């Protein structure tokens, strides 16, 4: 299975306690390090969201072997290093 990383943007209402996914950056990153390096620019580019604070997280996406498989986004923290 092939995998890549995307940046998910979260809008947070109260500090970082109640965050909601609000955007996904369409760029695919080959590594988590490359994705993490781009999160600052992604936050700046998406700073027009109507939330008191925003956060960005890299999420791993795994695509199955069959071409019609839908991508599976793996939540942060679900994969052990």
KEZA-512075 format. One line per 8 residues: number of its first residue (from 1); for each residue x, y, z of N, C-alpha, C, O. Coordinates in nm, 2 decimals. Atoms other than C-alpha are relative to their C-alpha. Layout:
N
NUM	X,Y,Z,X,Y,Z,X,Y,Z,X,Y,Z  ... $
REM end
This chain:
81
1	0.08,-0.12,0.00,0.00,0.00,0.00,0.09,0.13,0.00,0.19,0.13,0.07  -0.07,-0.13,0.00,0.12,0.35,-0.08,-0.06,0.09,0.10,-0.17,0.09,0.14  0.05,-0.10,-0.10,0.10,0.63,0.17,0.07,0.13,-0.02,0.17,0.14,-0.09  -0.05,-0.13,0.00,0.16,1.00,0.19,-0.06,0.08,0.11,-0.14,0.02,0.19  0.05,-0.09,-0.11,0.09,1.29,0.43,-0.07,0.12,-0.06,-0.03,0.17,-0.16  0.07,-0.13,0.03,-0.15,1.58,0.41,-0.01,0.08,0.13,0.01,0.03,0.24  0.01,-0.09,-0.11,-0.20,1.88,0.63,-0.15,0.02,0.02,-0.22,0.07,-0.07  0.14,-0.03,-0.04,-0.54,1.91,0.81,0.01,0.12,0.09,0.09,0.13,0.18 $
9	0.02,-0.12,-0.07,-0.64,2.25,0.94,-0.12,-0.01,0.09,-0.22,-0.05,0.05  0.10,0.00,-0.10,-0.84,2.27,1.26,-0.03,0.13,0.05,0.06,0.21,0.09  0.04,-0.12,-0.06,-1.04,2.56,1.39,-0.04,-0.03,0.14,-0.11,-0.13,0.17  0.02,0.03,-0.14,-1.05,2.58,1.77,-0.07,0.11,0.06,-0.04,0.23,0.05  0.09,-0.10,-0.06,-1.32,2.76,1.97,0.05,0.04,0.13,0.04,0.16,0.17  -0.04,-0.03,-0.14,-1.17,2.74,2.32,0.14,-0.05,0.03,0.16,-0.16,0.07  -0.14,0.05,-0.01,-0.79,2.73,2.33,0.02,-0.11,-0.10,0.00,-0.08,-0.22  -0.02,0.12,0.10,-0.72,2.39,2.17,-0.09,-0.11,0.05,-0.07,-0.23,0.01 $
17	0.08,0.11,-0.05,-0.99,2.20,2.36,-0.11,-0.05,-0.09,-0.13,-0.17,-0.10  0.12,0.03,0.09,-1.28,2.21,2.11,0.04,0.03,-0.15,0.00,0.14,-0.20  -0.04,-0.03,0.14,-1.12,2.18,1.76,-0.08,-0.08,-0.10,-0.12,-0.19,-0.07  0.07,0.06,0.11,-1.30,2.10,1.44,0.08,0.01,-0.13,0.13,0.11,-0.16  -0.07,0.00,0.13,-1.15,2.00,1.10,-0.07,0.10,-0.09,-0.20,0.10,-0.10  0.06,-0.10,0.08,-1.21,2.30,0.87,0.06,0.00,-0.14,0.00,0.06,-0.23  -0.06,0.00,0.13,-0.97,2.24,0.57,0.10,-0.11,-0.01,0.16,-0.15,0.09  -0.11,0.09,0.03,-0.73,2.00,0.41,0.08,0.06,-0.11,0.02,0.09,-0.22 $
25	-0.09,-0.05,0.10,-0.43,2.12,0.22,0.01,-0.10,-0.11,0.04,-0.22,-0.08  0.00,0.10,0.10,-0.44,1.95,-0.12,0.14,-0.06,-0.04,0.14,-0.16,-0.11  -0.14,0.05,0.03,-0.06,1.90,-0.14,0.02,-0.13,0.07,-0.01,-0.15,0.19  -0.04,0.13,-0.06,0.06,1.54,-0.08,0.15,0.01,0.03,0.23,0.05,-0.05  -0.14,0.00,-0.04,0.39,1.51,0.11,0.05,-0.15,0.02,-0.02,-0.23,0.07  -0.06,0.14,0.00,0.62,1.20,0.08,0.04,-0.04,0.14,0.05,-0.16,0.17  -0.05,0.03,-0.13,0.74,1.22,0.44,-0.07,0.09,0.10,-0.12,0.20,0.07  0.05,-0.08,-0.10,0.61,1.34,0.77,0.08,0.12,0.03,0.03,0.23,0.07 $
33	-0.09,-0.12,-0.02,0.91,1.57,0.81,-0.03,0.11,-0.10,-0.03,0.22,-0.07  0.03,-0.10,0.10,0.83,1.74,0.48,-0.14,0.07,0.03,-0.15,0.19,0.01  0.13,-0.05,-0.03,0.47,1.78,0.58,0.01,0.09,0.12,-0.05,0.20,0.12  -0.01,-0.09,-0.12,0.56,1.92,0.93,0.07,0.13,-0.04,0.03,0.23,0.02  -0.07,-0.12,0.03,0.79,2.17,0.77,-0.09,0.10,-0.08,-0.06,0.22,-0.08  0.09,-0.08,0.08,0.50,2.30,0.56,-0.12,0.05,0.08,-0.20,0.13,0.03  0.12,-0.03,-0.07,0.25,2.34,0.84,-0.01,0.15,0.03,-0.12,0.21,0.03  0.01,-0.15,-0.02,0.34,2.71,0.92,-0.05,0.07,-0.11,-0.14,0.16,-0.10 $
41	0.05,-0.07,0.12,0.29,2.82,0.56,-0.15,-0.03,-0.02,-0.23,0.05,-0.07  0.14,0.04,0.01,-0.04,2.62,0.56,-0.09,0.08,0.09,-0.20,0.12,0.05  0.08,-0.08,-0.09,-0.17,2.80,0.86,-0.01,0.15,-0.04,-0.12,0.21,-0.03  0.01,-0.14,0.06,-0.08,3.14,0.71,-0.09,0.01,-0.12,-0.17,0.10,-0.13  0.08,0.00,0.11,-0.25,3.05,0.39,-0.15,-0.02,0.03,-0.24,0.02,-0.05  0.14,0.03,-0.04,-0.57,2.94,0.58,-0.04,0.08,0.12,-0.13,0.04,0.19  0.02,-0.08,-0.12,-0.57,3.22,0.84,-0.13,0.08,-0.01,-0.16,0.15,0.09  0.12,-0.07,0.01,-0.90,3.36,0.71,-0.12,-0.07,0.06,-0.23,-0.03,0.04 $
49	0.11,0.07,-0.06,-1.11,3.10,0.89,-0.05,0.07,0.13,0.02,0.14,0.19  0.07,-0.07,-0.11,-1.36,3.23,1.15,0.01,-0.08,0.13,-0.10,-0.12,0.18  -0.02,0.07,-0.12,-1.21,3.07,1.46,0.10,0.08,0.09,0.19,0.15,0.03  -0.09,-0.07,-0.08,-1.03,3.22,1.76,0.15,-0.05,-0.02,0.24,0.03,-0.01  -0.14,0.05,0.03,-0.73,2.99,1.69,-0.01,-0.11,-0.10,-0.11,-0.18,-0.11  -0.01,0.11,0.10,-0.62,2.75,1.42,0.12,-0.09,0.04,0.22,-0.04,0.10  -0.12,0.09,-0.01,-0.39,2.45,1.43,0.01,-0.09,-0.12,-0.09,-0.10,-0.20  -0.02,0.08,0.12,-0.24,2.23,1.16,0.07,-0.13,0.05,0.16,-0.13,0.13 $
57	-0.06,0.13,-0.03,-0.16,1.86,1.19,0.03,-0.08,-0.13,-0.05,-0.07,-0.23  -0.02,0.09,0.12,0.00,1.62,0.94,-0.07,-0.13,0.03,-0.06,-0.19,0.14  0.07,0.13,-0.01,-0.21,1.31,0.88,0.05,-0.09,-0.11,0.07,-0.05,-0.23  -0.05,0.10,0.09,-0.09,0.99,0.71,-0.13,-0.05,-0.08,-0.23,-0.08,-0.02  0.11,0.06,0.08,-0.31,0.87,0.42,0.05,-0.12,-0.07,0.16,-0.12,-0.13  -0.04,0.13,0.06,-0.29,0.51,0.30,-0.10,-0.03,-0.11,-0.22,-0.04,-0.08  0.09,0.04,0.11,-0.42,0.41,-0.04,0.03,-0.15,-0.02,0.14,-0.19,-0.03  0.00,0.14,0.02,-0.50,0.05,-0.10,0.06,-0.04,-0.14,0.08,0.05,-0.22 $
65	-0.06,0.05,0.12,-0.35,-0.16,-0.38,-0.10,0.01,-0.12,-0.05,0.04,-0.23  0.09,-0.01,0.11,-0.67,-0.15,-0.59,-0.02,0.15,-0.04,-0.03,0.23,0.05  0.01,-0.14,0.05,-0.72,0.16,-0.80,-0.13,0.07,0.04,-0.13,0.19,0.05  0.13,-0.06,-0.04,-1.08,0.21,-0.68,-0.01,0.02,0.15,-0.12,0.06,0.20  0.00,-0.01,-0.15,-0.99,0.20,-0.31,0.00,0.15,0.03,0.07,0.23,-0.03  0.00,-0.13,-0.05,-1.07,0.52,-0.13,0.11,0.02,0.10,0.15,-0.08,0.17  -0.11,-0.03,-0.09,-0.79,0.68,0.07,-0.05,-0.02,0.15,-0.16,0.02,0.18  0.03,0.01,-0.14,-0.78,0.60,0.44,0.09,0.10,0.08,0.21,0.08,0.08 $
73	-0.08,-0.10,-0.08,-0.67,0.89,0.67,0.01,-0.06,0.14,-0.08,-0.10,0.20  -0.03,0.06,-0.13,-0.50,0.76,0.98,0.01,0.11,0.10,0.09,0.20,0.08  -0.01,-0.11,-0.09,-0.56,0.98,1.28,0.13,0.02,0.07,0.20,-0.08,0.09  -0.12,-0.03,-0.07,-0.27,1.15,1.45,0.01,-0.08,0.13,-0.09,-0.09,0.20  -0.02,0.07,-0.13,-0.13,0.94,1.73,-0.04,-0.15,-0.01,-0.01,-0.23,0.08  0.04,0.14,0.02,-0.27,0.61,1.59,0.11,-0.09,-0.05,0.11,-0.21,-0.03  -0.12,0.08,0.05,0.06,0.50,1.43,0.11,0.02,0.10,0.16,0.13,0.13  -0.11,0.00,-0.09,0.34,0.41,1.66,0.13,0.00,-0.09,0.14,-0.06,-0.19 $
81	-0.13,-0.01,0.07,0.70,0.50,1.55,0.08,-0.12,0.02,0.19,-0.13,-0.03 $
REM end
